[in-house]
Amino acid sequence: MSLDEKFQKAAEDIKKLKSKPSDQDLLEIYALFKQATEGDINTSRPGLLDLKGKAKWDAWNGKKGVDKEKAKEQYVAKAQELINSIGLN
């Protein structure tokens, strides 16, 4: 299975977790997905009152410089870690 196929499968599987991961895990998965699919962040930081938006922006910005292939590998590994700890429906 190619890296792209593993990435797509992980993206599908992450939606089937038995329970919601921690906020920190969700931010990590979000940031890796965005880095893998879009590359370095390309938007300005959300405003002061958008706490969720800022957290997501900060998480993605923290992956700046990680190449798309490496981000896909990290995403697949993180997804597998969550699947192993939480389980799938």
PDB file of N, CA, C and O in Angstrom:
ATOM      1  N   MET A   1       0.850  -1.180   0.000  1.00  0.00           N
ATOM      2  CA  MET A   1       0.000   0.000   0.000  1.00  0.00           C
ATOM      3  C   MET A   1       0.895   1.242   0.000  1.00  0.00           C
ATOM      4  O   MET A   1       1.829   1.344   0.795  1.00  0.00           O
ATOM      5  N   SER A   2       0.601   2.177  -0.893  1.00  0.00           N
ATOM      6  CA  SER A   2       1.410   3.392  -0.990  1.00  0.00           C
ATOM      7  C   SER A   2       1.125   4.324   0.186  1.00  0.00           C
ATOM      8  O   SER A   2       0.141   4.152   0.906  1.00  0.00           O
ATOM      9  N   LEU A   3       1.988   5.300   0.366  1.00  0.00           N
ATOM     10  CA  LEU A   3       1.810   6.270   1.444  1.00  0.00           C
ATOM     11  C   LEU A   3       0.493   7.027   1.269  1.00  0.00           C
ATOM     12  O   LEU A   3      -0.223   7.260   2.243  1.00  0.00           O
ATOM     13  N   ASP A   4       0.172   7.411   0.029  1.00  0.00           N
ATOM     14  CA  ASP A   4      -1.085   8.131  -0.215  1.00  0.00           C
ATOM     15  C   ASP A   4      -2.292   7.275   0.148  1.00  0.00           C
ATOM     16  O   ASP A   4      -3.265   7.781   0.707  1.00  0.00           O
ATOM     17  N   GLU A   5      -2.237   5.983  -0.163  1.00  0.00           N
ATOM     18  CA  GLU A   5      -3.335   5.071   0.184  1.00  0.00           C
ATOM     19  C   GLU A   5      -3.454   4.920   1.702  1.00  0.00           C
ATOM     20  O   GLU A   5      -4.559   4.927   2.244  1.00  0.00           O
ATOM     21  N   LYS A   6      -2.321   4.786   2.382  1.00  0.00           N
ATOM     22  CA  LYS A   6      -2.328   4.692   3.852  1.00  0.00           C
ATOM     23  C   LYS A   6      -2.907   5.966   4.464  1.00  0.00           C
ATOM     24  O   LYS A   6      -3.675   5.915   5.425  1.00  0.00           O
ATOM     25  N   PHE A   7      -2.524   7.115   3.887  1.00  0.00           N
ATOM     26  CA  PHE A   7      -3.003   8.405   4.376  1.00  0.00           C
ATOM     27  C   PHE A   7      -4.527   8.506   4.217  1.00  0.00           C
ATOM     28  O   PHE A   7      -5.225   8.915   5.145  1.00  0.00           O
ATOM     29  N   GLN A   8      -5.032   8.136   3.048  1.00  0.00           N
ATOM     30  CA  GLN A   8      -6.478   8.187   2.801  1.00  0.00           C
ATOM     31  C   GLN A   8      -7.233   7.251   3.743  1.00  0.00           C
ATOM     32  O   GLN A   8      -8.286   7.611   4.270  1.00  0.00           O
ATOM     33  N   LYS A   9      -6.696   6.055   3.953  1.00  0.00           N
ATOM     34  CA  LYS A   9      -7.336   5.089   4.846  1.00  0.00           C
ATOM     35  C   LYS A   9      -7.344   5.624   6.286  1.00  0.00           C
ATOM     36  O   LYS A   9      -8.346   5.512   6.992  1.00  0.00           O
ATOM     37  N   ALA A  10      -6.222   6.204   6.706  1.00  0.00           N
ATOM     38  CA  ALA A  10      -6.137   6.775   8.062  1.00  0.00           C
ATOM     39  C   ALA A  10      -7.146   7.908   8.221  1.00  0.00           C
ATOM     40  O   ALA A  10      -7.787   8.026   9.265  1.00  0.00           O
ATOM     41  N   ALA A  11      -7.293   8.742   7.191  1.00  0.00           N
ATOM     42  CA  ALA A  11      -8.240   9.861   7.246  1.00  0.00           C
ATOM     43  C   ALA A  11      -9.678   9.346   7.377  1.00  0.00           C
ATOM     44  O   ALA A  11     -10.498   9.956   8.063  1.00  0.00           O
ATOM     45  N   GLU A  12      -9.977   8.235   6.725  1.00  0.00           N
ATOM     46  CA  GLU A  12     -11.308   7.629   6.837  1.00  0.00           C
ATOM     47  C   GLU A  12     -11.492   6.975   8.209  1.00  0.00           C
ATOM     48  O   GLU A  12     -12.534   7.131   8.845  1.00  0.00           O
ATOM     49  N   ASP A  13     -10.474   6.247   8.656  1.00  0.00           N
ATOM     50  CA  ASP A  13     -10.563   5.528   9.929  1.00  0.00           C
ATOM     51  C   ASP A  13     -10.696   6.468  11.122  1.00  0.00           C
ATOM     52  O   ASP A  13     -11.383   6.145  12.092  1.00  0.00           O
ATOM     53  N   ILE A  14     -10.046   7.624  11.059  1.00  0.00           N
ATOM     54  CA  ILE A  14     -10.059   8.554  12.192  1.00  0.00           C
ATOM     55  C   ILE A  14     -11.485   9.030  12.477  1.00  0.00           C
ATOM     56  O   ILE A  14     -11.801   9.409  13.605  1.00  0.00           O
ATOM     57  N   LYS A  15     -12.339   9.010  11.460  1.00  0.00           N
ATOM     58  CA  LYS A  15     -13.739   9.426  11.628  1.00  0.00           C
ATOM     59  C   LYS A  15     -14.572   8.336  12.290  1.00  0.00           C
ATOM     60  O   LYS A  15     -15.711   8.582  12.688  1.00  0.00           O
ATOM     61  N   LYS A  16     -14.010   7.125  12.412  1.00  0.00           N
ATOM     62  CA  LYS A  16     -14.751   5.978  12.938  1.00  0.00           C
ATOM     63  C   LYS A  16     -14.331   5.591  14.358  1.00  0.00           C
ATOM     64  O   LYS A  16     -14.662   4.501  14.823  1.00  0.00           O
ATOM     65  N   LEU A  17     -13.610   6.468  15.042  1.00  0.00           N
ATOM     66  CA  LEU A  17     -13.166   6.160  16.397  1.00  0.00           C
ATOM     67  C   LEU A  17     -14.365   5.984  17.322  1.00  0.00           C
ATOM     68  O   LEU A  17     -15.392   6.643  17.156  1.00  0.00           O
ATOM     69  N   LYS A  18     -14.225   5.082  18.305  1.00  0.00           N
ATOM     70  CA  LYS A  18     -15.314   4.811  19.249  1.00  0.00           C
ATOM     71  C   LYS A  18     -15.688   6.032  20.081  1.00  0.00           C
ATOM     72  O   LYS A  18     -16.860   6.245  20.393  1.00  0.00           O
ATOM     73  N   SER A  19     -14.690   6.829  20.438  1.00  0.00           N
ATOM     74  CA  SER A  19     -14.955   8.034  21.216  1.00  0.00           C
ATOM     75  C   SER A  19     -14.058   9.158  20.710  1.00  0.00           C
ATOM     76  O   SER A  19     -13.099   8.930  19.972  1.00  0.00           O
ATOM     77  N   LYS A  20     -14.393  10.366  21.123  1.00  0.00           N
ATOM     78  CA  LYS A  20     -13.661  11.545  20.676  1.00  0.00           C
ATOM     79  C   LYS A  20     -12.289  11.597  21.356  1.00  0.00           C
ATOM     80  O   LYS A  20     -12.197  11.458  22.576  1.00  0.00           O
ATOM     81  N   PRO A  21     -11.228  11.797  20.575  1.00  0.00           N
ATOM     82  CA  PRO A  21      -9.890  11.950  21.178  1.00  0.00           C
ATOM     83  C   PRO A  21      -9.798  13.248  21.979  1.00  0.00           C
ATOM     84  O   PRO A  21     -10.687  14.097  21.911  1.00  0.00           O
ATOM     85  N   SER A  22      -8.731  13.387  22.724  1.00  0.00           N
ATOM     86  CA  SER A  22      -8.516  14.621  23.489  1.00  0.00           C
ATOM     87  C   SER A  22      -8.362  15.802  22.531  1.00  0.00           C
ATOM     88  O   SER A  22      -8.045  15.627  21.355  1.00  0.00           O
ATOM     89  N   ASP A  23      -8.591  16.998  23.053  1.00  0.00           N
ATOM     90  CA  ASP A  23      -8.438  18.199  22.232  1.00  0.00           C
ATOM     91  C   ASP A  23      -7.031  18.284  21.652  1.00  0.00           C
ATOM     92  O   ASP A  23      -6.854  18.670  20.497  1.00  0.00           O
ATOM     93  N   GLN A  24      -6.032  17.925  22.451  1.00  0.00           N
ATOM     94  CA  GLN A  24      -4.648  17.969  21.982  1.00  0.00           C
ATOM     95  C   GLN A  24      -4.429  17.013  20.816  1.00  0.00           C
ATOM     96  O   GLN A  24      -3.768  17.363  19.838  1.00  0.00           O
ATOM     97  N   ASP A  25      -4.984  15.800  20.918  1.00  0.00           N
ATOM     98  CA  ASP A  25      -4.866  14.832  19.827  1.00  0.00           C
ATOM     99  C   ASP A  25      -5.600  15.328  18.580  1.00  0.00           C
ATOM    100  O   ASP A  25      -5.109  15.168  17.462  1.00  0.00           O
ATOM    101  N   LEU A  26      -6.768  15.925  18.772  1.00  0.00           N
ATOM    102  CA  LEU A  26      -7.515  16.459  17.632  1.00  0.00           C
ATOM    103  C   LEU A  26      -6.736  17.570  16.922  1.00  0.00           C
ATOM    104  O   LEU A  26      -6.715  17.633  15.693  1.00  0.00           O
ATOM    105  N   LEU A  27      -6.101  18.436  17.698  1.00  0.00           N
ATOM    106  CA  LEU A  27      -5.291  19.508  17.102  1.00  0.00           C
ATOM    107  C   LEU A  27      -4.099  18.935  16.342  1.00  0.00           C
ATOM    108  O   LEU A  27      -3.752  19.425  15.267  1.00  0.00           O
ATOM    109  N   GLU A  28      -3.480  17.913  16.890  1.00  0.00           N
ATOM    110  CA  GLU A  28      -2.333  17.271  16.234  1.00  0.00           C
ATOM    111  C   GLU A  28      -2.763  16.645  14.905  1.00  0.00           C
ATOM    112  O   GLU A  28      -2.094  16.821  13.887  1.00  0.00           O
ATOM    113  N   ILE A  29      -3.872  15.922  14.919  1.00  0.00           N
ATOM    114  CA  ILE A  29      -4.389  15.296  13.696  1.00  0.00           C
ATOM    115  C   ILE A  29      -4.755  16.367  12.663  1.00  0.00           C
ATOM    116  O   ILE A  29      -4.441  16.230  11.481  1.00  0.00           O
ATOM    117  N   TYR A  30      -5.415  17.420  13.114  1.00  0.00           N
ATOM    118  CA  TYR A  30      -5.799  18.520  12.221  1.00  0.00           C
ATOM    119  C   TYR A  30      -4.558  19.138  11.569  1.00  0.00           C
ATOM    120  O   TYR A  30      -4.502  19.302  10.350  1.00  0.00           O
ATOM    121  N   ALA A  31      -3.569  19.475  12.395  1.00  0.00           N
ATOM    122  CA  ALA A  31      -2.366  20.138  11.889  1.00  0.00           C
ATOM    123  C   ALA A  31      -1.618  19.255  10.891  1.00  0.00           C
ATOM    124  O   ALA A  31      -1.163  19.735   9.853  1.00  0.00           O
ATOM    125  N   LEU A  32      -1.495  17.982  11.203  1.00  0.00           N
ATOM    126  CA  LEU A  32      -0.798  17.074  10.286  1.00  0.00           C
ATOM    127  C   LEU A  32      -1.570  16.911   8.983  1.00  0.00           C
ATOM    128  O   LEU A  32      -0.970  16.857   7.909  1.00  0.00           O
ATOM    129  N   PHE A  33      -2.899  16.832   9.070  1.00  0.00           N
ATOM    130  CA  PHE A  33      -3.712  16.699   7.858  1.00  0.00           C
ATOM    131  C   PHE A  33      -3.544  17.929   6.969  1.00  0.00           C
ATOM    132  O   PHE A  33      -3.328  17.802   5.763  1.00  0.00           O
ATOM    133  N   LYS A  34      -3.643  19.117   7.564  1.00  0.00           N
ATOM    134  CA  LYS A  34      -3.511  20.353   6.792  1.00  0.00           C
ATOM    135  C   LYS A  34      -2.107  20.473   6.186  1.00  0.00           C
ATOM    136  O   LYS A  34      -1.963  20.878   5.033  1.00  0.00           O
ATOM    137  N   GLN A  35      -1.083  20.126   6.954  1.00  0.00           N
ATOM    138  CA  GLN A  35       0.288  20.207   6.457  1.00  0.00           C
ATOM    139  C   GLN A  35       0.489  19.213   5.309  1.00  0.00           C
ATOM    140  O   GLN A  35       1.156  19.522   4.321  1.00  0.00           O
ATOM    141  N   ALA A  36      -0.091  18.023   5.449  1.00  0.00           N
ATOM    142  CA  ALA A  36       0.055  16.984   4.420  1.00  0.00           C
ATOM    143  C   ALA A  36      -0.688  17.334   3.135  1.00  0.00           C
ATOM    144  O   ALA A  36      -0.235  16.990   2.043  1.00  0.00           O
ATOM    145  N   THR A  37      -1.819  18.011   3.258  1.00  0.00           N
ATOM    146  CA  THR A  37      -2.623  18.288   2.071  1.00  0.00           C
ATOM    147  C   THR A  37      -2.375  19.669   1.466  1.00  0.00           C
ATOM    148  O   THR A  37      -2.510  19.845   0.256  1.00  0.00           O
ATOM    149  N   GLU A  38      -2.013  20.653   2.300  1.00  0.00           N
ATOM    150  CA  GLU A  38      -1.848  22.014   1.792  1.00  0.00           C
ATOM    151  C   GLU A  38      -0.440  22.575   1.949  1.00  0.00           C
ATOM    152  O   GLU A  38      -0.096  23.565   1.304  1.00  0.00           O
ATOM    153  N   GLY A  39       0.372  21.961   2.793  1.00  0.00           N
ATOM    154  CA  GLY A  39       1.710  22.491   3.035  1.00  0.00           C
ATOM    155  C   GLY A  39       1.678  23.559   4.122  1.00  0.00           C
ATOM    156  O   GLY A  39       0.765  23.594   4.947  1.00  0.00           O
ATOM    157  N   ASP A  40       2.679  24.424   4.112  1.00  0.00           N
ATOM    158  CA  ASP A  40       2.786  25.457   5.143  1.00  0.00           C
ATOM    159  C   ASP A  40       1.537  26.334   5.181  1.00  0.00           C
ATOM    160  O   ASP A  40       0.891  26.582   4.163  1.00  0.00           O
ATOM    161  N   ILE A  41       1.225  26.788   6.377  1.00  0.00           N
ATOM    162  CA  ILE A  41       0.027  27.617   6.589  1.00  0.00           C
ATOM    163  C   ILE A  41       0.059  28.832   5.679  1.00  0.00           C
ATOM    164  O   ILE A  41       1.109  29.438   5.463  1.00  0.00           O
ATOM    165  N   ASN A  42      -1.107  29.179   5.151  1.00  0.00           N
ATOM    166  CA  ASN A  42      -1.180  30.252   4.158  1.00  0.00           C
ATOM    167  C   ASN A  42      -2.279  31.272   4.482  1.00  0.00           C
ATOM    168  O   ASN A  42      -2.743  31.995   3.600  1.00  0.00           O
ATOM    169  N   THR A  43      -2.683  31.320   5.741  1.00  0.00           N
ATOM    170  CA  THR A  43      -3.710  32.269   6.164  1.00  0.00           C
ATOM    171  C   THR A  43      -3.198  33.068   7.353  1.00  0.00           C
ATOM    172  O   THR A  43      -2.233  32.671   8.007  1.00  0.00           O
ATOM    173  N   SER A  44      -3.845  34.192   7.630  1.00  0.00           N
ATOM    174  CA  SER A  44      -3.442  34.975   8.795  1.00  0.00           C
ATOM    175  C   SER A  44      -4.121  34.409  10.037  1.00  0.00           C
ATOM    176  O   SER A  44      -5.146  33.732   9.950  1.00  0.00           O
ATOM    177  N   ARG A  45      -3.533  34.699  11.185  1.00  0.00           N
ATOM    178  CA  ARG A  45      -4.051  34.168  12.453  1.00  0.00           C
ATOM    179  C   ARG A  45      -5.414  34.778  12.751  1.00  0.00           C
ATOM    180  O   ARG A  45      -5.602  35.986  12.606  1.00  0.00           O
ATOM    181  N   PRO A  46      -6.380  33.934  13.173  1.00  0.00           N
ATOM    182  CA  PRO A  46      -7.720  34.449  13.493  1.00  0.00           C
ATOM    183  C   PRO A  46      -7.680  35.474  14.630  1.00  0.00           C
ATOM    184  O   PRO A  46      -6.703  35.584  15.370  1.00  0.00           O
ATOM    185  N   GLY A  47      -8.774  36.210  14.734  1.00  0.00           N
ATOM    186  CA  GLY A  47      -8.884  37.272  15.731  1.00  0.00           C
ATOM    187  C   GLY A  47      -8.936  36.771  17.161  1.00  0.00           C
ATOM    188  O   GLY A  47      -9.022  35.571  17.421  1.00  0.00           O
ATOM    189  N   LEU A  48      -8.881  37.702  18.061  1.00  0.00           N
ATOM    190  CA  LEU A  48      -8.796  37.458  19.491  1.00  0.00           C
ATOM    191  C   LEU A  48      -9.935  36.602  20.039  1.00  0.00           C
ATOM    192  O   LEU A  48      -9.709  35.792  20.938  1.00  0.00           O
ATOM    193  N   LEU A  49     -11.143  36.760  19.524  1.00  0.00           N
ATOM    194  CA  LEU A  49     -12.303  36.067  20.073  1.00  0.00           C
ATOM    195  C   LEU A  49     -12.508  34.664  19.501  1.00  0.00           C
ATOM    196  O   LEU A  49     -13.309  33.891  20.028  1.00  0.00           O
ATOM    197  N   ASP A  50     -11.799  34.336  18.440  1.00  0.00           N
ATOM    198  CA  ASP A  50     -11.933  33.021  17.810  1.00  0.00           C
ATOM    199  C   ASP A  50     -10.924  32.054  18.436  1.00  0.00           C
ATOM    200  O   ASP A  50      -9.885  31.757  17.845  1.00  0.00           O
ATOM    201  N   LEU A  51     -11.243  31.570  19.633  1.00  0.00           N
ATOM    202  CA  LEU A  51     -10.300  30.721  20.372  1.00  0.00           C
ATOM    203  C   LEU A  51     -10.035  29.398  19.653  1.00  0.00           C
ATOM    204  O   LEU A  51      -8.888  28.960  19.566  1.00  0.00           O
ATOM    205  N   LYS A  52     -11.082  28.766  19.142  1.00  0.00           N
ATOM    206  CA  LYS A  52     -10.915  27.503  18.431  1.00  0.00           C
ATOM    207  C   LYS A  52     -10.085  27.704  17.161  1.00  0.00           C
ATOM    208  O   LYS A  52      -9.185  26.919  16.864  1.00  0.00           O
ATOM    209  N   GLY A  53     -10.399  28.755  16.427  1.00  0.00           N
ATOM    210  CA  GLY A  53      -9.655  29.065  15.203  1.00  0.00           C
ATOM    211  C   GLY A  53      -8.190  29.332  15.479  1.00  0.00           C
ATOM    212  O   GLY A  53      -7.319  28.893  14.728  1.00  0.00           O
ATOM    213  N   LYS A  54      -7.917  30.056  16.561  1.00  0.00           N
ATOM    214  CA  LYS A  54      -6.519  30.345  16.921  1.00  0.00           C
ATOM    215  C   LYS A  54      -5.781  29.065  17.304  1.00  0.00           C
ATOM    216  O   LYS A  54      -4.624  28.882  16.928  1.00  0.00           O
ATOM    217  N   ALA A  55      -6.443  28.178  18.051  1.00  0.00           N
ATOM    218  CA  ALA A  55      -5.804  26.926  18.463  1.00  0.00           C
ATOM    219  C   ALA A  55      -5.461  26.081  17.233  1.00  0.00           C
ATOM    220  O   ALA A  55      -4.375  25.507  17.146  1.00  0.00           O
ATOM    221  N   LYS A  56      -6.394  26.013  16.291  1.00  0.00           N
ATOM    222  CA  LYS A  56      -6.151  25.248  15.065  1.00  0.00           C
ATOM    223  C   LYS A  56      -5.027  25.888  14.246  1.00  0.00           C
ATOM    224  O   LYS A  56      -4.159  25.188  13.726  1.00  0.00           O
ATOM    225  N   TRP A  57      -5.046  27.225  14.133  1.00  0.00           N
ATOM    226  CA  TRP A  57      -4.029  27.947  13.389  1.00  0.00           C
ATOM    227  C   TRP A  57      -2.654  27.709  14.015  1.00  0.00           C
ATOM    228  O   TRP A  57      -1.683  27.421  13.315  1.00  0.00           O
ATOM    229  N   ASP A  58      -2.587  27.833  15.341  1.00  0.00           N
ATOM    230  CA  ASP A  58      -1.313  27.633  16.047  1.00  0.00           C
ATOM    231  C   ASP A  58      -0.787  26.214  15.852  1.00  0.00           C
ATOM    232  O   ASP A  58       0.412  26.013  15.661  1.00  0.00           O
ATOM    233  N   ALA A  59      -1.684  25.234  15.900  1.00  0.00           N
ATOM    234  CA  ALA A  59      -1.267  23.840  15.713  1.00  0.00           C
ATOM    235  C   ALA A  59      -0.697  23.631  14.310  1.00  0.00           C
ATOM    236  O   ALA A  59       0.353  23.009  14.147  1.00  0.00           O
ATOM    237  N   TRP A  60      -1.391  24.153  13.300  1.00  0.00           N
ATOM    238  CA  TRP A  60      -0.915  24.005  11.924  1.00  0.00           C
ATOM    239  C   TRP A  60       0.381  24.778  11.729  1.00  0.00           C
ATOM    240  O   TRP A  60       1.307  24.273  11.093  1.00  0.00           O
ATOM    241  N   ASN A  61       0.464  25.984  12.258  1.00  0.00           N
ATOM    242  CA  ASN A  61       1.671  26.795  12.137  1.00  0.00           C
ATOM    243  C   ASN A  61       2.866  26.089  12.789  1.00  0.00           C
ATOM    244  O   ASN A  61       4.008  26.275  12.367  1.00  0.00           O
ATOM    245  N   GLY A  62       2.599  25.284  13.813  1.00  0.00           N
ATOM    246  CA  GLY A  62       3.661  24.528  14.476  1.00  0.00           C
ATOM    247  C   GLY A  62       4.281  23.459  13.589  1.00  0.00           C
ATOM    248  O   GLY A  62       5.365  22.957  13.887  1.00  0.00           O
ATOM    249  N   LYS A  63       3.604  23.108  12.506  1.00  0.00           N
ATOM    250  CA  LYS A  63       4.127  22.106  11.559  1.00  0.00           C
ATOM    251  C   LYS A  63       4.831  22.759  10.378  1.00  0.00           C
ATOM    252  O   LYS A  63       5.240  22.069   9.444  1.00  0.00           O
ATOM    253  N   LYS A  64       4.975  24.066  10.407  1.00  0.00           N
ATOM    254  CA  LYS A  64       5.605  24.803   9.304  1.00  0.00           C
ATOM    255  C   LYS A  64       6.981  24.229   8.991  1.00  0.00           C
ATOM    256  O   LYS A  64       7.796  24.015   9.888  1.00  0.00           O
ATOM    257  N   GLY A  65       7.223  23.988   7.724  1.00  0.00           N
ATOM    258  CA  GLY A  65       8.519  23.467   7.298  1.00  0.00           C
ATOM    259  C   GLY A  65       8.560  21.950   7.147  1.00  0.00           C
ATOM    260  O   GLY A  65       9.494  21.415   6.549  1.00  0.00           O
ATOM    261  N   VAL A  66       7.561  21.252   7.682  1.00  0.00           N
ATOM    262  CA  VAL A  66       7.504  19.788   7.532  1.00  0.00           C
ATOM    263  C   VAL A  66       7.002  19.507   6.127  1.00  0.00           C
ATOM    264  O   VAL A  66       5.954  20.020   5.733  1.00  0.00           O
ATOM    265  N   ASP A  67       7.732  18.698   5.362  1.00  0.00           N
ATOM    266  CA  ASP A  67       7.278  18.452   3.998  1.00  0.00           C
ATOM    267  C   ASP A  67       6.046  17.545   3.988  1.00  0.00           C
ATOM    268  O   ASP A  67       5.791  16.809   4.942  1.00  0.00           O
ATOM    269  N   LYS A  68       5.293  17.612   2.895  1.00  0.00           N
ATOM    270  CA  LYS A  68       3.997  16.932   2.809  1.00  0.00           C
ATOM    271  C   LYS A  68       4.109  15.429   3.037  1.00  0.00           C
ATOM    272  O   LYS A  68       3.260  14.842   3.709  1.00  0.00           O
ATOM    273  N   GLU A  69       5.142  14.802   2.488  1.00  0.00           N
ATOM    274  CA  GLU A  69       5.305  13.356   2.649  1.00  0.00           C
ATOM    275  C   GLU A  69       5.556  12.991   4.110  1.00  0.00           C
ATOM    276  O   GLU A  69       4.989  12.025   4.621  1.00  0.00           O
ATOM    277  N   LYS A  70       6.401  13.763   4.771  1.00  0.00           N
ATOM    278  CA  LYS A  70       6.698  13.521   6.184  1.00  0.00           C
ATOM    279  C   LYS A  70       5.438  13.733   7.033  1.00  0.00           C
ATOM    280  O   LYS A  70       5.180  12.980   7.972  1.00  0.00           O
ATOM    281  N   ALA A  71       4.666  14.757   6.694  1.00  0.00           N
ATOM    282  CA  ALA A  71       3.418  15.027   7.427  1.00  0.00           C
ATOM    283  C   ALA A  71       2.438  13.870   7.248  1.00  0.00           C
ATOM    284  O   ALA A  71       1.738  13.502   8.191  1.00  0.00           O
ATOM    285  N   LYS A  72       2.384  13.294   6.044  1.00  0.00           N
ATOM    286  CA  LYS A  72       1.508  12.138   5.806  1.00  0.00           C
ATOM    287  C   LYS A  72       1.949  10.959   6.664  1.00  0.00           C
ATOM    288  O   LYS A  72       1.114  10.277   7.259  1.00  0.00           O
ATOM    289  N   GLU A  73       3.252  10.715   6.732  1.00  0.00           N
ATOM    290  CA  GLU A  73       3.776   9.615   7.559  1.00  0.00           C
ATOM    291  C   GLU A  73       3.401   9.833   9.026  1.00  0.00           C
ATOM    292  O   GLU A  73       2.963   8.904   9.704  1.00  0.00           O
ATOM    293  N   GLN A  74       3.576  11.059   9.511  1.00  0.00           N
ATOM    294  CA  GLN A  74       3.258  11.374  10.905  1.00  0.00           C
ATOM    295  C   GLN A  74       1.761  11.261  11.166  1.00  0.00           C
ATOM    296  O   GLN A  74       1.348  10.821  12.239  1.00  0.00           O
ATOM    297  N   TYR A  75       0.945  11.656  10.188  1.00  0.00           N
ATOM    298  CA  TYR A  75      -0.511  11.557  10.321  1.00  0.00           C
ATOM    299  C   TYR A  75      -0.932  10.099  10.439  1.00  0.00           C
ATOM    300  O   TYR A  75      -1.729   9.745  11.308  1.00  0.00           O
ATOM    301  N   VAL A  76      -0.395   9.254   9.564  1.00  0.00           N
ATOM    302  CA  VAL A  76      -0.729   7.825   9.582  1.00  0.00           C
ATOM    303  C   VAL A  76      -0.324   7.215  10.932  1.00  0.00           C
ATOM    304  O   VAL A  76      -1.076   6.430  11.510  1.00  0.00           O
ATOM    305  N   ALA A  77       0.857   7.576  11.429  1.00  0.00           N
ATOM    306  CA  ALA A  77       1.333   7.052  12.715  1.00  0.00           C
ATOM    307  C   ALA A  77       0.437   7.528  13.865  1.00  0.00           C
ATOM    308  O   ALA A  77       0.088   6.736  14.741  1.00  0.00           O
ATOM    309  N   LYS A  78       0.065   8.804  13.869  1.00  0.00           N
ATOM    310  CA  LYS A  78      -0.795   9.345  14.924  1.00  0.00           C
ATOM    311  C   LYS A  78      -2.181   8.713  14.860  1.00  0.00           C
ATOM    312  O   LYS A  78      -2.761   8.386  15.895  1.00  0.00           O
ATOM    313  N   ALA A  79      -2.711   8.542  13.662  1.00  0.00           N
ATOM    314  CA  ALA A  79      -4.025   7.910  13.508  1.00  0.00           C
ATOM    315  C   ALA A  79      -3.990   6.482  14.044  1.00  0.00           C
ATOM    316  O   ALA A  79      -4.920   6.049  14.725  1.00  0.00           O
ATOM    317  N   GLN A  80      -2.923   5.756  13.738  1.00  0.00           N
ATOM    318  CA  GLN A  80      -2.806   4.371  14.219  1.00  0.00           C
ATOM    319  C   GLN A  80      -2.705   4.341  15.740  1.00  0.00           C
ATOM    320  O   GLN A  80      -3.280   3.463  16.385  1.00  0.00           O
ATOM    321  N   GLU A  81      -1.981   5.291  16.311  1.00  0.00           N
ATOM    322  CA  GLU A  81      -1.865   5.387  17.770  1.00  0.00           C
ATOM    323  C   GLU A  81      -3.249   5.598  18.405  1.00  0.00           C
ATOM    324  O   GLU A  81      -3.574   4.970  19.412  1.00  0.00           O
ATOM    325  N   LEU A  82      -4.048   6.474  17.817  1.00  0.00           N
ATOM    326  CA  LEU A  82      -5.388   6.733  18.338  1.00  0.00           C
ATOM    327  C   LEU A  82      -6.297   5.533  18.157  1.00  0.00           C
ATOM    328  O   LEU A  82      -7.090   5.216  19.044  1.00  0.00           O
ATOM    329  N   ILE A  83      -6.191   4.866  17.023  1.00  0.00           N
ATOM    330  CA  ILE A  83      -7.005   3.670  16.768  1.00  0.00           C
ATOM    331  C   ILE A  83      -6.663   2.581  17.785  1.00  0.00           C
ATOM    332  O   ILE A  83      -7.549   1.902  18.303  1.00  0.00           O
ATOM    333  N   ASN A  84      -5.375   2.426  18.060  1.00  0.00           N
ATOM    334  CA  ASN A  84      -4.931   1.417  19.032  1.00  0.00           C
ATOM    335  C   ASN A  84      -5.422   1.731  20.442  1.00  0.00           C
ATOM    336  O   ASN A  84      -5.769   0.819  21.193  1.00  0.00           O
ATOM    337  N   SER A  85      -5.455   3.011  20.809  1.00  0.00           N
ATOM    338  CA  SER A  85      -5.843   3.364  22.179  1.00  0.00           C
ATOM    339  C   SER A  85      -7.350   3.504  22.369  1.00  0.00           C
ATOM    340  O   SER A  85      -7.872   3.207  23.444  1.00  0.00           O
ATOM    341  N   ILE A  86      -8.060   3.961  21.315  1.00  0.00           N
ATOM    342  CA  ILE A  86      -9.495   4.218  21.442  1.00  0.00           C
ATOM    343  C   ILE A  86     -10.330   3.102  20.795  1.00  0.00           C
ATOM    344  O   ILE A  86     -11.364   2.696  21.325  1.00  0.00           O
ATOM    345  N   GLY A  87      -9.866   2.625  19.657  1.00  0.00           N
ATOM    346  CA  GLY A  87     -10.600   1.598  18.920  1.00  0.00           C
ATOM    347  C   GLY A  87     -11.554   2.196  17.918  1.00  0.00           C
ATOM    348  O   GLY A  87     -11.887   3.378  17.991  1.00  0.00           O
ATOM    349  N   LEU A  88     -11.998   1.369  16.972  1.00  0.00           N
ATOM    350  CA  LEU A  88     -12.928   1.807  15.929  1.00  0.00           C
ATOM    351  C   LEU A  88     -14.324   1.254  16.215  1.00  0.00           C
ATOM    352  O   LEU A  88     -14.482   0.231  16.881  1.00  0.00           O
ATOM    353  N   ASN A  89     -15.317   1.949  15.702  1.00  0.00           N
ATOM    354  CA  ASN A  89     -16.707   1.474  15.796  1.00  0.00           C
ATOM    355  C   ASN A  89     -16.906   0.270  14.902  1.00  0.00           C
ATOM    356  O   ASN A  89     -18.007  -0.278  14.841  1.00  0.00           O
TER     357      ASN A  89
END
